[in-house]
Amino acid sequence: MQDRFFALADEIGRQLKGEEGFLARLAAETSDFVRFNHSAVRQAGTVKQSYLTLELFKDRRHASQSLGLTGGPEDVDGVKTAVSRLRDVINDSPEDPFFLINTTPEPTSRVLPARMPTAEEGIEAVLAAGKGRDMVGIYASGPITRGFANSFGQRNWDAVEAFNIDLSFYLRADKAVKMSHAGTEWDAGAFAAKAAAATARLDALARPAKTIAPGGYRVYLAPAAMEELMTMMSWGGFGLADHRTGTTPLIKMAEQGVTLNAGVTLRENTRDGLSPSFQDEGFVKPPEVTLIAQGAYKDCLVSPRSAAEFGVPQNGADAYEAPLALDMAPGTLAQAEILKTLGTGIYIGNLWYLNYSDRNACRLTGMTRFATFWVENGEIAAPLNVMRFDDTLYRMLGSHLVGLTAERDLLVSADTYENRSTRSMRLPGAMVDDLKMTL
Amino acid sequence: MTLPSDIARRFMKAAPACDFWSVRVMRSQAEALSVTRGVADPVSLTDDVGAMVTVEAGGGIGYAATSDVSTAGLARAGQEALAWVRRAAGRSVSPPRLRDGKAIQFEDEDRTATPWQSVSRGDKLARLARQSADLKRNDTIADWSAALSFTDEESVIATSHGDFIRQRCGIVVPHLSASASEGGETQTRTFGRGGVIRQGGFETLDRLGFWTAAPRIGEEALELLAAPNCPTETMDLLLAPDQMYIQIHESIGHPLELDRILGDERNYAGTSFVTLDMFGTYQYGSDLLNVTFDPTVSGEAASYAFDDDGTRAEKRFLIQRGILQTPLGGAFSQARANISGVANARACSWNRPIIDRMANLNVEAGASSLDDLIGAMENGIMMETNVSWSIDDSRNKFQFGCERARLVKNGKLGDVVKNPNYRGISATFWRSLKGLGNAGTVQILGTPTCGKGEPNQVIRVGHATPTGLFADVHVFGGG
């Protein structure tokens, strides 16, 4: 596929006239998807998709077209047609004052070694984990490829084969334990052990559920729950354009110097993430960008377009200026002692459906979900019926943050909207006092 | 590029030997135009085509989807789907549904009044630039944008049963946004914030009032910045259609999806507080509430003649006079649950399998004028334009926020307030519906981004709704 993509890029180059140039981006994947419900197969199949986004430019006029690739000789006709069409479009387009692309070739190549399960092995393993249980979820596996080429001779390649198994084991109604197992090296024993650990937690859900009244509660947010908070924070929290236009939910940090707890340090850690190290305009990302240091806002993610508009250097961000490999520094709380440290309060395994109730105040609302327990004197007392929280991040990770765990989880996104995500987060758990529960 | 119908015919010649096969070819050609902070963004075009092959054999089902629509590529997909049939054999939640009746031959008509391409790209960009300039009322407007997207979507379904269904539609999604920012606070006003989507061509933009909305949106962003916070109180709540649509979507649409009720979505989008035994008897809302699945509304986002499983789509009451009647379940889910449903088996594109979706889910108009509804409020608030939505995984406990609200005292609209929010519980909220706007208050809205399914799918759905009045709702502001 690498040879085909680069040959196609060469063909695009041959189609150029005069001062024209191009950028070409490849996003391809072959995915086995097996969906399960009630420990049986709901839907099973393979998706092979390959998209080329071709951007043609001349002077400061530019436009792009995304087209599906077949992998055959008709792809050459496809790019010829696209170049011709885009030539017409840019002739009608105004000059773009914020057009910024990498003109200094920075070739990169990463092909991660992998050991994938066969489709049969994957299905067997998941069905075995669900035997005698009420299991529901998805198995996804296969290669994910990203490529970049431009008319300056730059060529970049990133190929990873990965699996991502995202399951829930239900005991009754909405009482369930969720587990995720993702990686590039398949080990059936490791998966089975993780599934066994998840199902062992179902016993605690068998007790009568507790319903709590609205009010303030001491809570422990497991890393998977923290992932939901960080996903919301990433929605406009770290992009330069959001900061410069005042639309960031962190406007109080950006404009008024409000800080989080000194224990909070956040980085975009491209070096240790799964996403490619190059971005859409051909810039290679720095190994890391520190976003928040010891509770204070530090740097934004800056796309080339924002860099041109606001007159600052770009730092490898894509257009959305959102983290793809967010890394939160660990704290000192021991995960093994977390119930004891919590004392009496709520252990929250997962949060769900978060949104802003006041973006200016970075005030978030959302629901508890899956393995969430009422804890008394350091012991799990009962599963908790779902509760809504509504509180600001400045309290949760600021004035009311008790501490972060020393251990962190690598959380690989199971998102498959349009394509399989390579976004990841490495996060600790968080102990928070007086979280406002409302409904 | 090869036409979808020709691709389908290619597969017909290359289909594997099996009990049943279907091929669903989808092609979407899209254009996105935008002007951000006064500068035209580069034009973005999409041309996507691919095929989803589904095969049934020996009581099992498998699929394979591919962007390789050559004859060889389609034949390979057929064989890959067969391989999945073998892997899943005897382990499926349910056997394939039985198909009977006459084969369907259907060719869609083009209903577009003004084709998208009949207006030049340069003209569209110039119009957007004027909208952009109108949004920026003064320097307090720190962020502003005007955008249009158009998708020409064509699908062809062919089956070994002899069906051949070709459907086509244009989808228009307009966008306007202005953010006023000062003193560490920002307020944003939009043109329906993602809730405006229509089938049709360029003419839909005039009908929606898109070309005249920018000055109002800019002014209202400035007005919100100066407005007081929404009070915290239990009061009557009047929801404009551009908030009603998301209330319907989240607390009626999703809980009525039959695949959720059957548990398919429990690992991702969630389950439902609705159970199969509730249909026919459960009091979902007050007797004012009539909710329909209606794929026949002209111009609504998810109008169609057949769903992606080849089932003819017809209007059905889901809730009638407040009583729950029918789930949102397609043919396969209906067979699993042994209950009647609707034609809502849909896929977002060729690369995802069909699942139960909302399509057009509408609240039927009531009898009250907007003035009647406001006049009936002693102490209340009218909220418009959704900005925040959150609901539990059983679709019961919800919280919504809106861009703008006006207090209502003694039957009269009063001050504008910012950061309006409210929360409640689906199972009781709709029973508090005490007034419903007449046909004059109805707006045809929807969303292009309804997310669900594993693998994930984002799909367009339509919601036509009048204004709705609810009693004794917990309302609160920001801070």
Boltz contact constraints between the chains, C-beta under 6 A:
constraints:
  - contact:
      token1: [A, 33]
      token2: [B, 455]
      max_distance: 6.0
  - contact:
      token1: [A, 35]
      token2: [B, 454]
      max_distance: 6.0
  - contact:
      token1: [A, 37]
      token2: [B, 93]
      max_distance: 6.0
  - contact:
      token1: [A, 37]
      token2: [B, 263]
      max_distance: 6.0
  - contact:
      token1: [A, 37]
      token2: [B, 264]
      max_distance: 6.0
  - contact:
      token1: [A, 40]
      token2: [B, 91]
      max_distance: 6.0
  - contact:
      token1: [A, 40]
      token2: [B, 92]
      max_distance: 6.0
  - contact:
      token1: [A, 40]
      token2: [B, 93]
      max_distance: 6.0
  - contact:
      token1: [A, 41]
      token2: [B, 88]
      max_distance: 6.0
  - contact:
      token1: [A, 41]
      token2: [B, 91]
      max_distance: 6.0
  - contact:
      token1: [A, 41]
      token2: [B, 92]
      max_distance: 6.0
  - contact:
      token1: [A, 42]
      token2: [B, 93]
      max_distance: 6.0
  - contact:
      token1: [A, 42]
      token2: [B, 264]
      max_distance: 6.0
  - contact:
      token1: [A, 43]
      token2: [B, 353]
      max_distance: 6.0
  - contact:
      token1: [A, 44]
      token2: [B, 62]
      max_distance: 6.0
  - contact:
      token1: [A, 44]
      token2: [B, 84]
      max_distance: 6.0
  - contact:
      token1: [A, 44]
      token2: [B, 88]
      max_distance: 6.0
  - contact:
      token1: [A, 45]
      token2: [B, 62]
      max_distance: 6.0
  - contact:
      token1: [A, 45]
      token2: [B, 63]
      max_distance: 6.0
  - contact:
      token1: [A, 45]
      token2: [B, 64]
      max_distance: 6.0
  - contact:
      token1: [A, 45]
      token2: [B, 84]
      max_distance: 6.0
  - contact:
      token1: [A, 46]
      token2: [B, 64]
      max_distance: 6.0
  - contact:
      token1: [A, 46]
      token2: [B, 80]
      max_distance: 6.0
  - contact:
      token1: [A, 47]
      token2: [B, 65]
      max_distance: 6.0
  - contact:
      token1: [A, 47]
      token2: [B, 351]
      max_distance: 6.0
  - contact:
      token1: [A, 48]
      token2: [B, 66]
      max_distance: 6.0
  - contact:
      token1: [A, 49]
      token2: [B, 67]
      max_distance: 6.0
  - contact:
      token1: [A, 49]
      token2: [B, 351]
      max_distance: 6.0
  - contact:
      token1: [A, 50]
      token2: [B, 67]
      max_distance: 6.0
  - contact:
      token1: [A, 62]
      token2: [B, 42]
      max_distance: 6.0
  - contact:
      token1: [A, 63]
      token2: [B, 42]
      max_distance: 6.0
  - contact:
      token1: [A, 63]
      token2: [B, 43]
      max_distance: 6.0
  - contact:
      token1: [A, 64]
      token2: [B, 44]
      max_distance: 6.0
  - contact:
      token1: [A, 65]
      token2: [B, 45]
      max_distance: 6.0
  - contact:
      token1: [A, 66]
      token2: [B, 46]
      max_distance: 6.0
  - contact:
      token1: [A, 67]
      token2: [B, 47]
      max_distance: 6.0
  - contact:
      token1: [A, 68]
      token2: [B, 48]
      max_distance: 6.0
  - contact:
      token1: [A, 68]
      token2: [B, 49]
      max_distance: 6.0
  - contact:
      token1: [A, 68]
      token2: [B, 50]
      max_distance: 6.0
  - contact:
      token1: [A, 68]
      token2: [B, 67]
      max_distance: 6.0
  - contact:
      token1: [A, 70]
      token2: [B, 68]
      max_distance: 6.0
  - contact:
      token1: [A, 70]
      token2: [B, 70]
      max_distance: 6.0
  - contact:
      token1: [A, 71]
      token2: [B, 68]
      max_distance: 6.0
  - contact:
      token1: [A, 72]
      token2: [B, 70]
      max_distance: 6.0
  - contact:
      token1: [A, 89]
      token2: [B, 43]
      max_distance: 6.0
  - contact:
      token1: [A, 92]
      token2: [B, 121]
      max_distance: 6.0
  - contact:
      token1: [A, 92]
      token2: [B, 122]
      max_distance: 6.0
  - contact:
      token1: [A, 94]
      token2: [B, 40]
      max_distance: 6.0
  - contact:
      token1: [A, 119]
      token2: [B, 87]
      max_distance: 6.0
  - contact:
      token1: [A, 123]
      token2: [B, 87]
      max_distance: 6.0
  - contact:
      token1: [A, 136]
      token2: [B, 266]
      max_distance: 6.0
  - contact:
      token1: [A, 136]
      token2: [B, 267]
      max_distance: 6.0
  - contact:
      token1: [A, 137]
      token2: [B, 267]
      max_distance: 6.0
  - contact:
      token1: [A, 138]
      token2: [B, 454]
      max_distance: 6.0
  - contact:
      token1: [A, 168]
      token2: [B, 266]
      max_distance: 6.0
  - contact:
      token1: [A, 168]
      token2: [B, 267]
      max_distance: 6.0
  - contact:
      token1: [A, 174]
      token2: [B, 394]
      max_distance: 6.0
  - contact:
      token1: [A, 245]
      token2: [B, 142]
      max_distance: 6.0
  - contact:
      token1: [A, 245]
      token2: [B, 143]
      max_distance: 6.0
  - contact:
      token1: [A, 246]
      token2: [B, 142]
      max_distance: 6.0
  - contact:
      token1: [A, 246]
      token2: [B, 181]
      max_distance: 6.0
  - contact:
      token1: [A, 246]
      token2: [B, 186]
      max_distance: 6.0
  - contact:
      token1: [A, 247]
      token2: [B, 143]
      max_distance: 6.0
  - contact:
      token1: [A, 247]
      token2: [B, 179]
      max_distance: 6.0
  - contact:
      token1: [A, 247]
      token2: [B, 186]
      max_distance: 6.0
  - contact:
      token1: [A, 251]
      token2: [B, 184]
      max_distance: 6.0
  - contact:
      token1: [A, 255]
      token2: [B, 184]
      max_distance: 6.0
  - contact:
      token1: [A, 256]
      token2: [B, 184]
      max_distance: 6.0
  - contact:
      token1: [A, 352]
      token2: [B, 393]
      max_distance: 6.0
  - contact:
      token1: [A, 353]
      token2: [B, 390]
      max_distance: 6.0
  - contact:
      token1: [A, 353]
      token2: [B, 391]
      max_distance: 6.0
  - contact:
      token1: [A, 355]
      token2: [B, 388]
      max_distance: 6.0
  - contact:
      token1: [A, 355]
      token2: [B, 389]
      max_distance: 6.0
  - contact:
      token1: [A, 355]
      token2: [B, 390]
      max_distance: 6.0
  - contact:
      token1: [A, 356]
      token2: [B, 388]
      max_distance: 6.0
  - contact:
      token1: [A, 357]
      token2: [B, 401]
      max_distance: 6.0
  - contact:
      token1: [A, 357]
      token2: [B, 421]
      max_distance: 6.0
  - contact:
      token1: [A, 358]
      token2: [B, 419]
      max_distance: 6.0
  - contact:
      token1: [A, 358]
      token2: [B, 478]
      max_distance: 6.0
  - contact:
      token1: [A, 360]
      token2: [B, 185]
      max_distance: 6.0
  - contact:
      token1: [A, 361]
      token2: [B, 478]
      max_distance: 6.0
  - contact:
      token1: [A, 361]
      token2: [B, 479]
      max_distance: 6.0
  - contact:
      token1: [A, 365]
      token2: [B, 390]
      max_distance: 6.0
  - contact:
      token1: [A, 365]
      token2: [B, 399]
      max_distance: 6.0
  - contact:
      token1: [A, 366]
      token2: [B, 390]
      max_distance: 6.0
  - contact:
      token1: [A, 367]
      token2: [B, 392]
      max_distance: 6.0
  - contact:
      token1: [A, 369]
      token2: [B, 393]
      max_distance: 6.0
  - contact:
      token1: [A, 386]
      token2: [B, 392]
      max_distance: 6.0
  - contact:
      token1: [A, 388]
      token2: [B, 397]
      max_distance: 6.0
  - contact:
      token1: [A, 416]
      token2: [B, 455]
      max_distance: 6.0
  - contact:
      token1: [A, 416]
      token2: [B, 456]
      max_distance: 6.0
  - contact:
      token1: [A, 417]
      token2: [B, 456]
      max_distance: 6.0
  - contact:
      token1: [A, 417]
      token2: [B, 458]
      max_distance: 6.0
  - contact:
      token1: [A, 439]
      token2: [B, 397]
      max_distance: 6.0
  - contact:
      token1: [A, 439]
      token2: [B, 423]
      max_distance: 6.0
